[in-house]
Structures are given as structure tokens and as C-alpha cells.
Amino acid sequence: MKITAFFVSLVAMALASVVTANAQRQLVLNTKPGAPVQSTMYGIFFEDINFGADGGLYAELVANRSFEAPLHITPTGERLSGGLQGWNVFGNVQLKNDNPAFPRNPHYVTLADDGHREKFTGLENRGYFGMGFKKDMTYKFSVYGMSEGANGGRIRVELVGSDNEVMAKKSLNIGGAKWTKYETEITAPRTDAKGFMRIYLESREGVRLDHVSLMPADAWQGCLRADLVKDLKDLHPGVFRFPGGCIVEGTDLASRYQWKNSVGPVENRPLNENRWNYTFPHRLFPNYYQTYGMGFYELFCLSEYIGAEPLPILNVGLACQYQNDDKDAARVHVAVSDLQPYIDDCLDLIEFCNGSTDTKWGKLRADMGHPAPFNLKFIGVGNEQWGPLYPERLEHFVKAIRARYPQMKIVGSSGPEPDDKGGKQFTYGWNEMTRLKADLVDEHYYRNQEWFKDNITRYDNYDRKGPKVFAGEYACHISQPALPVPEGKNVFDAALYEAALMTGIERNADVVHMATYAPLFAHEEGWQWRPDLIWMDNLRTVRTPNYYVQQLYAMNPGTNVLSLTEQVKNGKKTVAQAVTGQDNLCASAVFDKASGKYIVKLVNLGNAPQQVQLTFKGLKALPAAGNVQLTTLHSDDPMACNTISRPTVIVPVERAASDLTVDKNVATFTVPARTFAVFKF
């Protein structure tokens, strides 16, 4: 009996599978253009986590180049800095801070003769997880130096391989009694992902050295890693949110990100603690600092280059609420009566971006190389704050910004939770943002695949007259113990469920104006948070399946939403309903005025193919089937991922819609199992 019952069950399951595969879904696309899709709809969010800046997007290979690490900033703002973290020294090397080259980075080293012909003086720097050298790539070495005597000194710079063999070397004369910048170029004869740099004193006369730099010659604008910049540009983002994230708040306010420290001459930008350096005991990186070498100016230039609207986020006068008890507000946060310097930071930033060159901050922008304004349109105040402490401070920022810059769109926060489970923070936050008339409200959700599927309809019933939505941080975090997720990787199933949720975002483009996956970058050896959109090592990058989902949406945003519904039987009646995951199918559609194309996005979450009959209401006939463009992202394995060694396991495929047929205004086709498909008619 048990065997028979089991057999019958298997047959029933098989028949159900056949029915599901063969049941035709009746979809209707209304070709009348609806709500506009904002140009900012799909974008990217950058936070300096996982060595995303120094050791990542910022192309500098030298760690602690100005000899200011280790650094500790006390809660009162006192800076305890200066050291040789990241450097191996030999011979007669001393750390000093008298007569500094740069007041905000006062420490430098002296290299002096060791007093014996067989003893040598010098430094070694291994960068971030080693220095990645590429065959035939030229590296630009620079240093600020001065001689300790009248005759001048001499140093030798070497690129050394992981096998401790010298790959290439150059010598530099260091002369004079004033700090001077010295430069040379060195070409690597072979590739090595784990090399390092060595500096020898070659002369009897000693030298002083500061701000030691080694940059690849192909760095974008001389400072950003070229392959990562290309990854960002190829995403075609509409908005770029930066610099965080929790680093906007800091573990304490003294270590918060301060944009004014990140502009001006790179050599004089003070080192800052990174919120993520030693706050995760299980992923400890005490050498993780912010040099500000890639500061706000560079980030605004990058936004301009990749075609994205910049969205800077500034501190609202609150330290990280996760790391500080609000009961200690008087000690850890800024009192409402003392907010003016923080408000000034916001107003001054707008002037830096948009002010004329005869203003204080507009002139600095011009002096840095960008006389034309950046045309900033959005500004965020506060990252992921909650409770009464946030709106009572934000209100003062809103009044000041509205008074001076009435056209500026202000982004507020609804807190760290995407709903009210476990409390009322989310509703409270939204109510307060509505009261303060914020233009957009930032929502964050890091949840599992079930939550993503359940929330495809999330925005269907949002208030159309209130603030607009910015989905500022989101990612699907797979919870499936039976199928272990490869450590630190982005699996296909997560990307597929993100694509499903995004059909709901697109369908509600009248209320959702921005969406950015988070976090953006992670170093293979330096991650603290996962999953992440782009992974890297010292030489290569990996575009994840999640990256390709974001790219497909951003490259096919359309200009107007179209109504896409499914015709289903409800008793004797046929009713129309949005396609939001019923029987594992999700769908949305847009029209693109520039190309005249109808773009249909379908996500099949199931293990069986879905046959679709799509009627174009308002058209008499469609072009021939051969004119339809189809791009799919698919994997039979839900836990498959792209890796450094296998970066193209899952990539979008442009293909002919082989089974697609067209009859007048009706297209019939199949969406394969476990597939995100983008059709262009």
C-alpha cells in the first residue's frame, strides 16, 4: 500500500508539472503609455565597506602612504595618529612630525645611512592584500621628499614579485631643503597578483619622504581603478548614492564621514577611521581606513562620467544608532540646539556642487578642475535613522535647505526595517517624512527570497500623493539550508528573486522613483558583508548574476509604464490582474518613446516553463516575429554563481525567440524555467 501510494503521488506530481508547463498564460498589454519612468529609477549605491574604496575602486596601491595609520579618533574628536602600519622597515628609519609637508597629515619618515657598507635602509609596502601588477603595465610612482643634507640623497624604487624577485626598478635623486614632489614610472615585466614595493636609500645622505604613491597608468582620471569604473559605466545607472551607508554616521560622530575633509589637495586630506575596520570581531581589519583619496569631488566626477544623478548623503547629527544607545543621546548625538555646523555642511555642499566660481565652495570646485557646476538635484540627510531623534533634527535641515535652495529634492529615511514587524518604526518614519514633506523616503530591505516574492505587490497600495519611494538599499539574502550558499558569493536564485521584486518596482513607477542594490563592491579577501554586486581581487573583477539583473533593468527602463495584466477566470467572469508571482510568473512592461519599442520583462521563478499568449491591446498588428529581441538570464542551478576563476557561468544571452509566433496583435512564446527574460517588440 505504501509503495502504491508513493507511486500514485509521483504520477500526480508529474501530471501537475505537465499541466503547469502547458497551461497558457493569457496576458494583455495595454499600449497606451502610463506613468513616466524616472531617469533615476535604477542606479547604484556606494559605501566604503568590504575595501570598496581604498584597496578597491580607488586605484592607489600603497597602504598608509602618508604614515598616519594607525589612527584613533576619540569621541571628543582628538586624533591619535601616526605610525608605520602597513610598512616593513629595515635599517635607520624614523617616524617624525616636525616641519611636515602637509599640516593635516603631519607624519613622515626619514631614511638615513645605517653606518655600515653591508647594511641597508629602506621600506617595504604590500598594499592591500598584496599589490596587483599586470604585465607591461606602467606604474606611476610619486613621493614628496627633501634631502637631509646639502648634497642631496638618492632612493631606488623596486617592484617585487610574490616570489621575492625584483621585477623592475628605478632610481630617483632627492635634493633640496624644501618638500618637493618627485615622480618616475616603472613598467612591470610580468603579472603578479601579490607583489609589493620596496624603497632603498642608495646614498650616504639621508632623505625625508611623505605621501608615497604608486598608481597604475590606466587609472581613470589618474585615481580610480579602470576595470571597476567600466563595470559601473556598463551598468548604465540613473542615480549614484554615496558615500554610505553607516559610514555617514560613524561609530561615533568624531569618526563620521565629513565631505569637507575629502576635497582639496589629496595630500592634505586627513585620514579617517572606517566604520567597518574593527566593529566586526569575526571579520576584523584594523588596517582599514579612509584616506579620502577618492573623496566627494572624485565621486561627483564619476557620477558625471557614468551618466548618473549624484545623490550625496550627509550626517543629520546622529551617530550610528545600532552602535549607540539612544538613552545616551546627550552624550553620543548632537543636541538640536547645536546642529548649525551640520546644516552648514549641507548648504556648503550644495554650493560646492552648484555654486558659481565666485563663491567660496564653487571656487574650490573650479580650482580642483571642474569650473562648470555639477547640477546637484538631490540631497539625502541621515542614513538609516529611526525614532523621534531623527525627525526632530531633520526638520531643521529641511527648513534651511528649502529656504536657500527650494528646488533641491530632499531624501529622508524610514529607518532600517521594511515593515512594522517587531515594532512601529517603519510607519512612524513614513508618517514623519510625510509631515516634513520630504521628496523621497529611503527604504532598506535585506531579506530572503520568500520576502521578495511576497513583496512584489509592495507598492501597489502606496499613497500616490505622498513622498516618493527610494529603495536605497536592498538585496535578496538566500535562506535555504538544504542548498548551502557558496561562501561570500552571489547565487542565481537571489538575482532571480530580485528581478521578480523589480517587476513590482517598475509597475509602480509613479510612486517609486529610485532603486539601488547594496552593497556595491567586495574584495575577495576583505569582505565584511555579503552578498555584493561586484567582487574583485587585486587584478580582476566579477560581475554577479545580480549585476546582470540590475543591468538589464537599467538598459531597458523605458519612458512610460504600461498596464500588463493576466486574464483569469473568477467564477463565470474573466478578470484582469497584475502578474505578481501567481504560479511563479511575474511581469511588467514599459514603452520607450525614443525607440518606439514595447519592453516586456518576465520572471519565471518556477521549475517548469511557462507558455504565454500576449495580446497588445491598441495595436492592429505586431511586426514579424523575427524583429523581436530577446535577452535571457538563466541557470538550471539555483546556487550557481560567478567567481574570479569562472566569471561567466551566468551571463545574459541575446537570442532569437525560437518558439515565438505572431498572429496580428498576439504574440505567443515560452518563458523557460528559472529565467529572467526581456522581450523588445
C-alpha positions in Angstrom: 0.0 0.0 0.0 2.8 2.4 0.9 4.6 1.7 -2.4 1.4 2.1 -4.4 0.5 5.4 -2.6 4.0 6.7 -3.3 3.8 5.7 -7.0 0.4 7.4 -7.3 1.8 10.5 -5.7 4.7 10.6 -8.2 2.4 10.3 -11.1 0.2 13.0 -9.8 3.2 15.3 -9.4 4.3 14.6 -12.9 0.9 15.3 -14.4 0.7 18.5 -12.4 4.0 19.5 -13.8 2.9 18.8 -17.4 -0.3 20.8 -16.9 1.6 23.7 -15.4 4.1 23.7 -18.3 1.4 23.5 -20.9 -1.2 25.8 -19.4 -1.1 29.0 -21.4 -1.0 32.3 -19.5 -3.2 34.9 -21.1 -1.6 38.3 -20.8 -2.8 41.6 -22.1 -0.6 44.6 -22.7 -2.3 48.0 -22.9 -0.2 50.0 -25.3 -1.4 53.4 -24.0 1.5 54.9 -22.2 1.0 55.4 -18.5 3.1 57.0 -15.7 6.6 58.2 -16.7 9.6 56.1 -15.6 12.1 58.4 -13.9 15.6 58.5 -15.4 16.9 57.9 -11.9 14.9 54.7 -11.5 17.7 52.1 -11.5 21.1 53.1 -10.0 23.9 52.1 -7.7 24.8 52.7 -4.0 28.4 53.0 -3.0 29.6 52.6 0.6 33.2 52.1 1.7 32.7 48.6 3.0 34.5 45.4 2.0 37.5 47.6 1.0 35.3 49.2 -1.6 37.4 52.5 -1.8 41.0 52.1 -0.5 42.0 48.7 -1.8 39.1 48.7 -4.3 37.8 51.5 -6.6 40.5 53.9 -5.5 43.5 52.8 -7.5 46.2 53.6 -5.0 48.4 50.6 -4.4 50.2 51.9 -1.3 48.6 51.4 2.1 49.2 54.2 4.7 51.0 56.3 2.1 51.2 59.3 4.4 52.3 57.4 7.6 49.2 58.5 9.6 48.0 54.9 10.5 47.2 53.6 12.9 44.7 56.3 13.7 42.1 56.6 16.5 39.7 59.4 16.9 38.3 59.8 20.4 34.7 60.7 21.0 35.8 64.2 21.7 37.4 64.5 18.3 41.1 64.1 19.5 43.2 62.5 16.7 45.7 59.9 17.9 47.6 59.1 14.8 51.0 58.5 13.2 52.6 55.2 12.5 54.1 52.7 10.1 51.1 50.3 9.8 51.4 48.5 6.5 55.2 49.2 6.2 58.1 46.9 6.8 61.2 48.9 7.7 64.8 48.0 7.8 67.9 50.0 8.7 67.8 53.5 10.0 64.2 54.6 9.6 62.4 57.1 11.9 58.9 58.5 12.0 58.7 62.2 12.6 56.2 65.1 12.5 58.3 68.3 12.8 58.3 70.5 9.7 55.5 68.5 8.0 54.8 68.8 4.3 51.1 68.6 4.9 49.6 70.0 8.1 46.6 67.7 8.2 48.9 64.7 7.6 51.9 65.7 9.6 53.8 62.5 9.8 56.7 61.5 7.5 59.7 59.2 7.6 63.4 59.8 7.4 65.8 57.3 5.8 69.4 57.6 7.0 72.6 55.7 6.4 72.8 52.7 8.7 76.6 53.2 9.3 77.9 50.1 7.6 78.5 49.3 4.0 76.7 46.0 4.2 73.6 47.3 6.0 70.8 49.0 4.1 68.0 51.3 4.9 64.6 51.2 3.4 60.8 50.4 3.4 58.5 47.8 2.0 54.8 48.2 1.4 52.5 45.3 0.4 49.4 47.4 -0.2 46.0 45.9 0.3 46.3 42.1 0.3 49.4 42.5 -1.9 49.9 44.7 -4.9 48.5 43.5 -8.2 51.0 44.1 -11.1 50.0 43.5 -14.7 52.4 42.5 -17.4 53.6 45.6 -19.4 51.5 48.0 -17.3 53.3 51.2 -16.4 53.1 52.3 -12.7 53.4 55.9 -11.7 55.5 56.4 -8.6 55.5 59.7 -6.8 56.7 60.9 -3.4 57.2 64.2 -1.6 60.8 64.4 -0.5 63.6 66.6 0.7 67.3 66.0 1.5 68.7 65.8 5.0 71.9 67.5 3.8 73.4 69.8 1.3 74.5 67.2 -1.3 71.1 65.5 -1.9 70.1 61.9 -1.5 69.0 59.1 -3.7 66.4 56.3 -3.5 65.7 53.2 -5.5 62.1 52.1 -6.1 61.5 48.4 -6.8 58.5 46.3 -7.9 59.0 42.9 -6.2 57.1 39.8 -7.1 55.4 37.4 -4.6 58.5 35.1 -5.1 60.6 38.0 -3.7 62.3 38.5 -7.0 62.9 42.1 -8.1 60.7 42.7 -11.2 61.7 46.2 -12.1 63.4 49.2 -10.5 64.1 52.9 -10.9 66.2 55.4 -9.0 65.3 59.0 -8.0 67.5 61.8 -6.8 66.0 63.7 -3.8 67.6 67.1 -3.4 67.0 70.5 -1.8 65.8 71.6 1.6 62.2 72.1 0.7 59.4 69.5 0.3 59.2 68.7 -3.4 57.2 66.2 -5.4 59.3 63.6 -7.3 57.9 61.2 -9.9 59.0 58.3 -12.1 57.5 55.4 -14.0 58.1 51.7 -13.7 56.8 49.0 -16.0 56.1 45.5 -14.7 57.6 42.8 -16.9 55.1 40.2 -15.7 51.8 39.7 -13.9 51.7 39.1 -10.2 48.7 39.5 -8.0 50.6 39.5 -4.8 53.7 41.7 -5.4 55.0 44.5 -3.3 57.0 47.7 -3.5 60.4 48.3 -1.9 62.2 51.6 -1.4 66.0 51.6 -0.7 68.2 54.5 0.4 71.1 54.5 -2.1 73.0 57.5 -0.8 75.0 58.2 2.3 73.0 61.3 2.8 69.6 60.8 4.3 66.2 61.8 2.9 62.7 62.7 4.2 59.7 61.0 2.4 56.0 61.6 2.6 52.8 60.7 0.7 54.3 57.7 -1.2 52.1 56.7 -4.1 52.0 54.0 -6.8 49.2 54.2 -9.3 48.6 52.2 -12.5 48.9 54.3 -15.6 45.5 53.2 -16.8 43.7 54.6 -13.7 40.6 56.6 -14.7 41.5 60.3 -14.3 44.6 59.1 -12.6 42.9 57.8 -9.5 40.2 55.2 -10.0 40.6 51.6 -10.9 39.8 51.3 -14.6 38.1 47.9 -14.7 35.8 48.8 -11.9 34.9 52.1 -13.5 34.0 50.2 -16.6 31.8 47.8 -14.6 29.9 50.8 -13.3 29.5 52.6 -16.6 28.3 49.4 -18.2 25.5 49.2 -15.6 24.0 52.4 -17.2 22.9 53.7 -13.7 20.5 56.6 -13.4 21.4 57.6 -9.9 24.6 57.2 -7.8 24.1 57.3 -4.0 27.2 57.8 -1.8 29.2 57.7 0.5 27.0 55.4 2.6 25.6 53.8 4.5 26.7 53.6 8.0 30.0 55.4 7.5 27.9 58.6 7.1 27.1 58.2 10.8 30.3 56.8 12.1 30.6 54.6 15.1 30.7 57.9 16.9 30.3 61.4 15.4 34.0 62.1 15.6 34.7 59.4 13.1 31.7 60.1 10.8 32.4 60.8 7.1 33.0 64.5 6.6 32.9 65.6 3.0 34.9 68.8 3.6 37.9 66.6 4.6 37.6 64.7 1.3 38.1 67.7 -1.0 41.1 69.9 -1.8 44.7 68.6 -2.4 44.7 64.8 -2.0 48.0 65.0 0.0 46.3 67.2 2.7 43.1 65.2 3.2 43.2 63.8 6.7 43.0 60.1 7.4 39.7 58.9 8.8 38.6 55.8 10.7 36.4 53.5 8.7 33.2 52.4 10.4 33.9 48.9 9.4 37.5 48.4 10.4 37.2 46.8 13.8 33.5 46.7 14.5 33.0 43.2 13.3 35.2 40.9 15.6 34.7 38.0 13.3 35.9 39.9 10.2 38.5 42.2 11.7 40.5 44.6 9.5 42.3 47.0 11.8 44.2 48.4 8.8 41.0 49.6 7.1 40.9 53.4 6.9 39.6 56.1 4.7 42.4 58.1 3.1 39.7 60.3 1.3 41.9 60.0 -1.8 38.6 59.2 -3.5 36.6 62.0 -2.0 33.4 63.8 -2.9 35.0 65.6 -5.8 36.1 62.3 -7.4 32.7 60.8 -6.7 30.8 63.6 -8.4 33.1 63.4 -11.4 32.5 59.7 -11.5 28.7 60.3 -11.4 29.0 62.6 -14.3 31.1 60.1 -16.3 28.8 57.2 -15.8 25.7 59.3 -16.6 24.1 59.1 -13.1 22.5 61.8 -11.0 24.6 62.1 -7.8 22.8 61.6 -4.5 25.1 62.5 -1.6 24.1 61.5 1.9 25.1 63.7 4.9 25.0 63.3 8.6 21.9 64.6 10.5 23.7 64.9 13.8 23.3 61.3 14.9 25.9 58.7 15.3 25.1 55.1 14.3 22.0 54.1 16.3 22.9 50.4 16.0 26.2 51.1 17.9 24.9 53.6 20.4 22.1 53.6 22.9 19.6 56.4 22.3 19.3 56.7 26.0 22.7 58.3 25.9 21.6 60.8 23.3 23.0 63.7 25.1 26.4 62.1 25.1 26.6 60.5 21.7 24.5 62.7 19.4 24.4 66.4 18.6 21.9 68.4 20.5 19.2 70.0 18.4 20.5 73.4 19.5 24.0 72.6 18.2 23.1 71.4 14.7 24.2 74.5 12.8 27.6 73.2 11.7 25.9 70.1 10.3 23.3 72.2 8.5 26.1 74.4 7.1 27.8 71.2 5.8 24.7 70.5 3.7 24.3 74.1 2.4 28.0 74.3 1.6 27.9 71.1 -0.3 25.1 72.4 -2.5 27.3 75.5 -3.1 30.3 73.3 -3.9 28.2 71.4 -6.5 26.1 74.2 -8.0 27.6 77.5 -6.9 29.3 79.9 -9.3 33.1 80.2 -9.2 32.9 83.4 -7.3 31.5 81.6 -4.2 33.8 80.1 -1.6 32.9 76.4 -2.3 32.2 76.9 -6.0 35.7 78.3 -6.4 37.2 75.3 -4.7 35.4 73.0 -7.2 36.8 75.1 -10.0 40.3 75.1 -8.5 40.1 71.3 -8.4 39.4 71.2 -12.2 35.6 71.5 -12.7 34.6 75.1 -13.3 31.1 74.0 -14.5 28.6 73.2 -11.8 27.7 69.5 -11.1 24.0 70.5 -11.2 23.1 68.6 -8.0 19.4 67.9 -7.7 19.1 65.5 -4.8 20.5 65.5 -1.3 20.0 62.9 1.5 20.1 63.9 5.2 20.6 60.9 7.5 21.2 57.3 6.5 19.2 54.7 8.4 17.9 56.6 11.4 14.8 55.9 13.4 12.7 57.1 16.2 11.9 60.7 17.4 15.6 61.7 17.4 15.7 61.7 13.6 12.8 63.9 12.5 13.3 66.5 15.3 16.8 67.1 13.8 15.9 66.6 10.1 13.2 69.3 10.4 15.9 72.0 10.9 17.8 70.8 7.8 14.6 70.8 5.7 13.8 74.4 6.7 17.3 75.6 5.9 17.6 73.8 2.6 14.1 74.9 1.4 14.8 78.5 2.3 18.0 78.7 0.3 17.6 76.0 -2.4 13.8 75.5 -2.9 14.3 73.3 -6.0 16.6 70.8 -4.2 14.9 67.4 -3.6 15.4 66.1 -0.1 15.7 62.4 0.7 14.7 61.2 4.2 14.7 57.8 5.8 12.1 55.4 7.0 14.6 53.5 9.2 16.3 50.2 8.9 13.3 47.9 8.7 11.0 47.5 5.6 7.8 46.9 7.7 6.5 47.1 11.2 7.1 43.5 12.3 8.6 43.8 15.8 7.8 47.5 16.2 6.3 50.6 14.6 9.5 52.2 13.4 8.6 52.0 9.7 5.2 53.5 9.8 6.4 56.1 12.3 9.3 57.0 9.9 7.0 57.3 6.9 4.5 59.5 8.8 7.2 61.8 9.9 8.7 62.1 6.4 5.3 62.9 5.1 4.8 65.5 7.8 8.1 67.1 6.9 7.3 66.9 3.2 10.4 65.0 2.2 10.5 64.5 -1.5 11.7 60.9 -1.3 11.8 58.3 1.5 14.6 55.8 1.6 13.6 52.2 2.4 16.1 49.4 3.1 15.4 45.6 2.8 17.9 42.8 3.2 15.5 39.8 3.2 15.2 36.2 2.0 13.6 35.0 -1.2 10.2 34.4 0.3 10.0 38.0 1.5 11.0 39.2 -2.0 8.2 37.2 -3.6 5.6 38.3 -1.1 6.5 41.9 -1.7 6.2 42.0 -5.4 2.9 43.9 -4.7 4.5 46.0 -2.0 4.0 49.4 -3.7 0.6 48.7 -5.3 -1.3 50.5 -2.5 1.1 53.2 -1.5 -0.2 56.7 -1.3 0.2 58.3 -4.7 0.1 61.9 -3.2 2.8 61.5 -0.6 6.6 61.4 -0.9 8.1 59.1 -3.5 10.0 56.0 -2.7 13.7 55.4 -2.9 14.6 51.8 -2.4 18.0 52.8 -1.3 19.5 49.5 -0.1 18.2 46.1 -1.0 19.4 42.6 -1.8 18.0 39.1 -1.5 19.8 37.1 1.1 19.1 33.4 0.4 17.9 31.3 3.3 17.8 27.7 2.1 19.8 25.4 4.5 19.2 22.4 2.2 21.2 24.1 -0.5 24.2 25.8 1.1 25.2 29.1 -0.4 28.8 29.2 -1.5 30.6 31.4 0.9 30.7 35.1 0.0 29.1 34.6 -3.4 26.0 35.9 -5.1 23.9 32.9 -6.2 21.5 32.9 -9.2 18.4 32.4 -7.1 18.9 35.6 -5.2 19.2 37.5 -8.5 16.1 35.9 -9.9 14.0 36.9 -6.9 15.4 40.4 -7.1 14.3 40.5 -10.7 10.8 39.4 -9.6 10.6 42.2 -7.0 11.7 44.7 -9.5 8.7 44.0 -11.7 6.7 45.4 -8.9 9.0 48.4 -8.6 8.7 49.1 -12.3 4.9 48.6 -12.3 4.7 51.3 -9.7 7.0 53.8 -11.3 4.5 56.6 -10.4 5.5 56.1 -6.7 9.0 54.5 -6.9 11.5 56.9 -8.3 14.8 55.3 -7.4 16.2 51.8 -6.5 19.8 50.9 -5.8 21.1 47.4 -4.9 23.5 47.3 -2.0 26.4 46.9 -1.2 28.3 47.6 -4.4 31.8 46.2 -4.0 33.6 43.5 -2.1 37.2 42.4 -2.1 37.6 38.6 -2.2 40.0 38.8 0.8 38.5 41.8 2.6 34.7 41.4 2.7 32.7 42.0 5.8 29.2 41.9 4.3 27.7 39.7 1.6 26.2 39.4 -1.0 27.6 42.3 -3.0 27.1 43.4 -6.6 30.7 43.3 -7.9 33.5 41.2 -6.5 37.2 41.8 -7.1 40.7 40.7 -6.3 43.8 42.7 -6.9 43.7 42.2 -10.7 40.2 41.1 -11.7 36.5 41.8 -11.2 33.4 39.6 -11.2 30.0 40.7 -12.4 27.5 38.7 -10.4 24.1 37.4 -11.6 22.6 40.3 -9.5 24.7 42.7 -11.5 23.2 41.5 -14.7 19.7 41.8 -13.4 20.4 45.4 -12.5 22.0 46.0 -15.9 19.1 44.5 -17.8 16.6 46.8 -16.0 18.9 49.9 -16.3 19.4 49.3 -20.0 15.7 48.8 -20.6 14.0 51.3 -18.4 11.6 52.7 -21.0 10.0 56.1 -20.6 6.4 55.1 -19.6 4.8 52.2 -17.6 2.3 50.1 -19.5 -0.5 48.1 -17.9 0.2 44.4 -18.2 -2.4 42.1 -16.8 -3.4 38.5 -16.8 -6.9 37.3 -17.8 -8.1 34.8 -15.2 -11.4 33.1 -14.5 -13.3 34.2 -11.4 -16.4 32.1 -11.4 -18.1 32.8 -14.6 -16.3 36.1 -15.1 -12.9 36.8 -16.6 -11.0 39.4 -14.6 -7.7 41.2 -15.2 -5.0 41.2 -12.5 -1.4 42.2 -12.3 1.2 39.4 -12.9 2.8 39.3 -9.4 4.0 35.8 -8.8 0.9 33.7 -9.3 2.1 30.2 -10.3 5.7 31.7 -10.2 5.3 34.2 -13.1 6.0 37.9 -12.6 5.8 40.5 -15.3 6.0 44.2 -16.0 6.1 46.3 -19.2 7.2 49.8 -20.4 7.2 51.8 -23.6 10.3 53.6 -24.8 9.4 56.7 -26.8 12.9 57.1 -28.2 13.0 53.7 -29.9 9.2 53.1 -30.2 9.6 49.7 -28.6 7.5 47.9 -26.1 9.7 46.2 -23.5 8.2 43.3 -21.5 10.1 41.8 -18.6 9.0 38.4 -17.4 10.4 36.3 -14.5 9.7 32.6 -14.2 10.6 31.6 -10.6 9.4 28.0 -11.1 11.0 24.8 -12.3 8.7 24.4 -15.3 8.5 26.5 -18.5 5.6 29.0 -18.9 3.7 29.4 -22.1 2.5 32.9 -22.6 0.0 34.4 -25.0 0.5 38.2 -25.0 -2.2 40.4 -26.6 -1.2 44.0 -27.5 -4.3 46.0 -26.8 -4.4 49.1 -29.0 -2.4 47.6 -31.9 -3.8 46.1 -35.0 -0.7 44.1 -35.8 2.8 43.4 -34.5 5.9 43.3 -36.6 7.1 39.9 -37.7 8.4 37.6 -35.0 11.9 37.9 -36.4 12.0 41.6 -35.3 11.5 40.7 -31.6 14.6 41.0 -29.5 15.0 38.6 -26.6 17.6 38.6 -23.7 17.5 35.9 -21.1 19.4 35.3 -17.8 19.0 31.7 -16.8 20.5 28.9 -14.7 19.4 25.4 -14.0 21.3 25.5 -10.7 19.7 28.0 -8.2 23.0 28.1 -6.3 25.2 28.7 -9.3 27.4 31.8 -9.1 30.1 33.7 -11.0 33.6 33.6 -9.4 37.1 35.0 -10.1 38.1 31.8 -11.8 34.8 31.3 -13.6 33.3 34.8 -14.1 30.9 33.9 -16.9 28.9 31.0 -15.6 25.8 33.1 -15.6 25.6 35.9 -18.2 22.8 37.5 -20.2 22.2 35.8 -23.6 20.8 37.6 -26.6 18.9 35.1 -28.6 16.3 34.5 -31.2 12.9 33.8 -29.7 12.8 30.5 -31.5 9.3 29.4 -30.5 7.8 32.9 -30.7 4.9 33.3 -33.2 2.9 36.4 -34.1 -0.7 36.5 -35.3 -1.9 40.0 -35.8 -1.5 41.7 -32.4 -0.9 38.5 -30.4 2.5 37.0 -29.6 2.8 33.5 -28.3 6.1 32.3 -26.7 7.6 30.3 -23.8 9.5 31.6 -20.8 11.9 28.9 -19.7 12.0 27.7 -16.2 14.2 29.7 -13.7 14.6 32.6 -16.2 14.5 36.4 -16.3 13.5 37.3 -19.9 13.4 40.7 -21.5 11.4 41.0 -24.8 11.6 44.0 -27.0 8.7 44.3 -29.5 
